[in-house]
Amino acid sequence: MQKRLTYFISTVVIIVLIVGLINDVRAFFRKNLSRFYTVNFSYYTITEEVRSAQVILCGRNIEAPVDGSVSYVVDDFSFVDAGTPVAFITNEKGHINVLSDIRGVFIKGFASEAYESLDEALAKASKFHFASVDRLTVRKGEPVGYVMTLDDFLIKLPKKQVNKPEIKIEISDFVFLDGKKVFQDEQFSYYRVSQFVKELFTKDTIKIVKETVYGLSVPESALIRRNGKYFIYIVNGTTVKAIEVVVRGYLENRDAVIELEDKKFEDFPSLIVVLTPGFWRDGEIVGAF
């Protein structure tokens, strides 16, 4: 009987020591590795990338009058008047100017079709293809460049991704373009955009604004997932508190944009978020190491 009692007491002592050791280890990690982050409430733009976008322009190609080597005298996306030299061609006969025969924006590239109006462009949109090119040599009749004659243009987008009557395109943090759908077929939606920006040619994708969210942005490591729901730990007074959130999207740096289910916390200008939730439990006192 005495042996059993001794064994029982020894077992309890060992368990207590192990639990104490575990708590000491957790306390060590919390003290040395815990990270907190003060984040302000703000408005965030949530976008969706569309890779198969195509710009459809009105304008025409500028063709080479002779064979030879090409040297451009205007920059890409420069405004030119009719009769303005855009390049010169050098061959054994000398230098020959290449003139724009129309007024508009010069682009180093060429189009498969020439359109005078958006109605014509829309009617033949399936035939339009544009390729950027910076030629070194040309043969007579080949395009040296393209002149866009209207600021208005069409954007062709996959209908399965974008099919709203109106869209907003994010060019940068401060530049947005509005688009209005003018036509759709089985595969594509066509939007009229009334402001030309070169970024639509220089980027591989365009960003369509999905929504604007008032909330917080936090690293993905701060998110806790339980039973299909998301939570974050915040410092509420002197304790850690779990609050439920909804993930609305992600920023380019992969920070999550979240809305709080408990709206009373939005009365505060900022919150202290626990970036290392694995070291904490809901209700634990901050600083009790």
C-alpha positions as CSV (number, residue, x, y, z in Angstrom):
1,M,0.0,0.0,0.0
2,Q,2.8,2.4,0.9
3,K,4.6,1.6,-2.4
4,R,1.5,2.4,-4.3
5,L,1.1,5.7,-2.5
6,T,4.7,6.5,-3.1
7,Y,4.3,5.7,-6.8
8,F,1.2,7.8,-7.0
9,I,2.8,10.8,-5.3
10,S,5.9,10.5,-7.5
11,T,3.7,10.4,-10.7
12,V,1.9,13.5,-9.6
13,V,5.1,15.3,-8.8
14,I,6.5,14.4,-12.2
15,I,3.4,15.6,-14.0
16,V,3.5,18.8,-12.1
17,L,7.2,19.3,-13.0
18,I,6.5,18.5,-16.6
19,V,3.5,21.0,-16.7
20,G,5.7,23.6,-15.0
21,L,8.5,23.0,-17.5
22,I,6.1,23.3,-20.4
23,N,4.8,26.6,-19.0
24,D,8.3,27.8,-18.4
25,V,9.2,27.0,-22.0
26,R,6.1,28.8,-23.3
27,A,6.9,31.8,-21.0
28,F,10.5,31.8,-22.4
29,F,9.3,31.8,-26.0
30,R,6.6,34.4,-25.3
31,K,9.1,36.7,-23.6
32,N,11.8,36.4,-26.3
33,L,9.9,35.7,-29.5
34,S,6.5,37.3,-29.1
35,R,5.8,40.1,-31.5
36,F,3.0,42.7,-31.5
37,Y,2.0,45.1,-34.1
38,T,0.0,48.4,-33.8
39,V,-2.2,48.7,-36.9
40,N,-4.5,51.5,-37.8
41,F,-8.0,51.2,-39.3
42,S,-8.0,52.4,-42.9
43,Y,-9.7,51.9,-46.3
44,Y,-8.2,49.2,-48.6
45,T,-8.8,48.6,-52.3
46,I,-9.3,44.9,-53.1
47,T,-8.4,44.0,-56.7
48,E,-8.5,41.0,-58.9
49,E,-5.8,40.4,-61.6
50,V,-7.0,39.7,-65.1
51,R,-4.3,38.3,-67.4
52,S,-6.1,37.9,-70.7
53,A,-7.1,41.6,-71.2
54,Q,-6.8,43.1,-74.6
55,V,-6.8,46.7,-75.6
56,I,-8.6,47.6,-78.8
57,L,-7.6,51.0,-80.3
58,C,-8.7,53.4,-83.1
59,G,-5.9,54.5,-85.4
60,R,-3.6,53.1,-88.1
61,N,-0.1,51.8,-88.7
62,I,2.7,54.1,-90.1
63,E,4.4,52.1,-92.9
64,A,8.0,52.3,-94.0
65,P,8.4,54.0,-97.4
66,V,11.7,52.1,-98.2
67,D,13.9,49.3,-96.9
68,G,16.6,50.0,-94.4
69,S,17.6,50.5,-90.8
70,V,15.2,52.3,-88.4
71,S,16.1,55.1,-85.9
72,Y,13.2,56.5,-83.9
73,V,13.1,60.3,-83.3
74,V,10.1,60.4,-80.9
75,D,9.5,58.5,-77.7
76,D,7.0,55.7,-77.2
77,F,3.6,57.1,-76.3
78,S,4.4,60.6,-77.6
79,F,1.8,62.9,-79.1
80,V,2.4,63.7,-82.8
81,D,0.8,65.9,-85.4
82,A,0.1,64.9,-89.0
83,G,3.4,65.4,-90.9
84,T,5.6,64.9,-87.8
85,P,8.7,62.7,-88.3
86,V,8.5,59.7,-86.1
87,A,11.6,57.9,-87.4
88,F,14.1,57.9,-90.2
89,I,15.3,55.0,-92.3
90,T,18.9,54.7,-93.4
91,N,20.0,52.8,-96.5
92,E,22.5,53.1,-99.3
93,K,20.5,56.1,-100.7
94,G,20.8,58.1,-97.4
95,H,18.2,59.0,-94.7
96,I,14.5,59.0,-95.4
97,N,12.0,60.5,-92.9
98,V,9.0,58.4,-91.8
99,L,6.1,60.8,-91.2
100,S,2.9,60.3,-89.3
101,D,0.0,61.0,-91.7
102,I,-2.4,61.5,-88.9
103,R,-2.6,63.2,-85.5
104,G,-2.5,61.1,-82.3
105,V,-0.3,59.2,-79.9
106,F,2.6,57.3,-81.4
107,I,3.2,53.8,-80.1
108,K,6.1,51.5,-81.1
109,G,4.0,48.6,-82.4
110,F,1.5,47.6,-85.1
111,A,-2.1,46.6,-85.3
112,S,-3.8,44.0,-87.5
113,E,-6.7,46.4,-88.3
114,A,-7.2,50.1,-88.8
115,Y,-10.3,51.6,-87.2
116,E,-11.7,55.1,-87.5
117,S,-14.3,54.9,-84.7
118,L,-15.2,52.9,-81.7
119,D,-18.3,51.6,-83.4
120,E,-16.1,50.2,-86.2
121,A,-13.7,48.8,-83.6
122,L,-16.5,47.1,-81.8
123,A,-18.0,45.6,-84.9
124,K,-14.6,44.0,-85.8
125,A,-13.2,43.5,-82.4
126,S,-12.5,39.8,-82.8
127,K,-10.0,40.6,-85.7
128,F,-8.0,43.2,-83.8
129,H,-4.5,42.2,-82.5
130,F,-1.8,44.6,-81.4
131,A,1.9,43.8,-81.0
132,S,4.6,46.0,-79.4
133,V,7.8,46.2,-81.4
134,D,10.9,48.3,-81.5
135,R,12.2,47.6,-85.0
136,L,15.9,47.8,-86.0
137,T,15.3,47.1,-89.7
138,V,12.2,47.2,-92.0
139,R,11.2,46.4,-95.5
140,K,9.1,48.8,-97.6
141,G,5.5,48.6,-96.5
142,E,6.1,47.1,-93.1
143,P,4.8,49.1,-90.1
144,V,7.3,51.3,-88.2
145,G,4.8,52.2,-85.6
146,Y,1.1,53.0,-84.8
147,V,-0.7,56.2,-84.2
148,M,-3.7,56.1,-81.9
149,T,-6.2,58.7,-83.0
150,L,-8.8,58.6,-80.1
151,D,-8.4,58.8,-76.4
152,D,-11.3,56.5,-76.1
153,F,-10.6,52.8,-76.5
154,L,-12.0,49.4,-75.7
155,I,-10.8,46.7,-73.3
156,K,-11.7,43.1,-74.0
157,L,-12.0,41.0,-70.9
158,P,-12.9,37.3,-70.2
159,K,-16.6,37.3,-69.3
160,K,-16.1,34.5,-66.8
161,Q,-13.9,36.9,-64.7
162,V,-15.5,40.3,-65.4
163,N,-19.1,40.8,-66.4
164,K,-20.3,43.8,-64.4
165,P,-22.0,46.8,-66.2
166,E,-19.3,49.1,-64.9
167,I,-15.8,48.5,-63.7
168,K,-12.9,50.4,-62.1
169,I,-9.3,49.6,-63.2
170,E,-6.5,50.3,-60.8
171,I,-3.4,51.7,-62.6
172,S,-1.6,52.8,-59.4
173,D,-2.4,53.7,-55.8
174,F,-3.8,57.0,-57.0
175,V,-4.9,56.5,-60.6
176,F,-8.1,54.6,-61.5
177,L,-9.9,54.3,-64.8
178,D,-13.7,53.8,-65.2
179,G,-15.0,51.4,-67.8
180,K,-18.6,50.9,-69.0
181,K,-19.7,47.7,-70.7
182,V,-20.9,48.3,-74.3
183,F,-21.1,44.8,-75.6
184,Q,-20.6,41.1,-74.7
185,D,-20.5,37.9,-76.6
186,E,-20.2,34.3,-75.4
187,Q,-16.7,34.6,-74.2
188,F,-15.8,38.3,-73.6
189,S,-17.1,41.5,-72.2
190,Y,-16.1,44.8,-73.9
191,Y,-15.7,48.0,-71.9
192,R,-15.3,51.5,-73.1
193,V,-12.6,53.5,-71.3
194,S,-12.3,57.2,-71.9
195,Q,-8.7,57.9,-70.7
196,F,-5.6,56.5,-72.3
197,V,-2.7,55.5,-70.1
198,K,0.5,53.7,-71.3
199,E,0.5,51.3,-68.3
200,L,-2.2,49.3,-70.0
201,F,0.5,48.4,-72.6
202,T,3.5,48.0,-70.3
203,K,1.9,45.6,-67.8
204,D,1.2,42.0,-68.3
205,T,-2.0,42.1,-66.2
206,I,-4.7,44.7,-65.3
207,K,-6.3,45.0,-61.9
208,I,-10.1,45.2,-61.6
209,V,-11.3,46.8,-58.3
210,K,-13.6,44.3,-56.5
211,E,-14.5,46.4,-53.5
212,T,-13.2,49.0,-50.9
213,V,-13.0,47.7,-47.4
214,Y,-12.7,49.5,-44.1
215,G,-10.6,47.4,-41.8
216,L,-7.1,46.3,-40.9
217,S,-4.2,44.7,-42.8
218,V,-2.2,42.1,-41.0
219,P,0.4,39.5,-41.9
220,E,-1.0,36.0,-42.7
221,S,0.9,34.7,-39.7
222,A,-1.4,36.7,-37.4
223,L,-4.5,34.8,-38.6
224,I,-5.9,31.9,-36.6
225,R,-8.3,29.4,-38.3
226,R,-10.8,27.5,-36.2
227,N,-13.7,25.5,-37.7
228,G,-13.7,27.4,-40.9
229,K,-13.6,30.8,-39.3
230,Y,-10.7,33.3,-38.9
231,F,-9.7,35.0,-35.7
232,I,-6.9,37.3,-34.5
233,Y,-5.5,38.0,-31.1
234,I,-5.5,41.6,-29.9
235,V,-4.2,43.1,-26.7
236,N,-7.3,44.3,-24.9
237,G,-6.2,46.2,-21.8
238,T,-3.8,43.7,-20.1
239,T,-5.1,40.5,-21.7
240,V,-5.0,38.7,-25.0
241,K,-8.4,38.5,-26.6
242,A,-9.5,36.5,-29.6
243,I,-11.9,38.3,-32.0
244,E,-13.5,36.9,-35.1
245,V,-12.6,38.5,-38.5
246,V,-13.5,38.1,-42.1
247,V,-10.7,38.0,-44.7
248,R,-11.8,40.2,-47.6
249,G,-8.6,39.9,-49.7
250,Y,-4.9,40.2,-49.9
251,L,-2.5,43.1,-50.7
252,E,0.5,42.8,-53.0
253,N,2.8,42.0,-50.0
254,R,0.4,39.2,-49.1
255,D,-0.9,40.9,-46.0
256,A,-4.5,40.0,-45.4
257,V,-7.2,42.7,-45.4
258,I,-9.7,41.9,-42.7
259,E,-13.0,43.2,-41.3
260,L,-13.9,42.7,-37.7
261,E,-17.2,40.9,-36.8
262,D,-17.4,42.8,-33.5
263,K,-17.8,46.4,-34.8
264,K,-17.3,48.0,-31.4
265,F,-13.6,47.7,-31.9
266,E,-13.8,49.9,-34.9
267,D,-14.4,52.8,-32.6
268,F,-10.7,52.7,-31.8
269,P,-8.3,54.3,-34.2
270,S,-5.9,51.3,-34.0
271,L,-5.5,47.9,-32.4
272,I,-2.5,46.0,-31.0
273,V,-2.4,42.7,-32.9
274,V,-0.5,39.6,-31.8
275,L,1.7,38.5,-34.7
276,T,2.8,35.2,-32.9
277,P,-0.6,33.8,-31.8
278,G,0.9,30.3,-31.3
279,F,2.6,31.5,-28.1
280,W,-0.7,32.7,-26.5
281,R,-4.1,31.6,-25.4
282,D,-7.3,33.6,-25.2
283,G,-7.5,35.5,-21.9
284,E,-3.9,35.2,-20.9
285,I,-2.3,38.3,-19.3
286,V,0.2,40.1,-21.4
287,G,3.5,40.5,-19.5
288,A,3.0,37.7,-17.1
289,F,6.2,35.9,-18.0
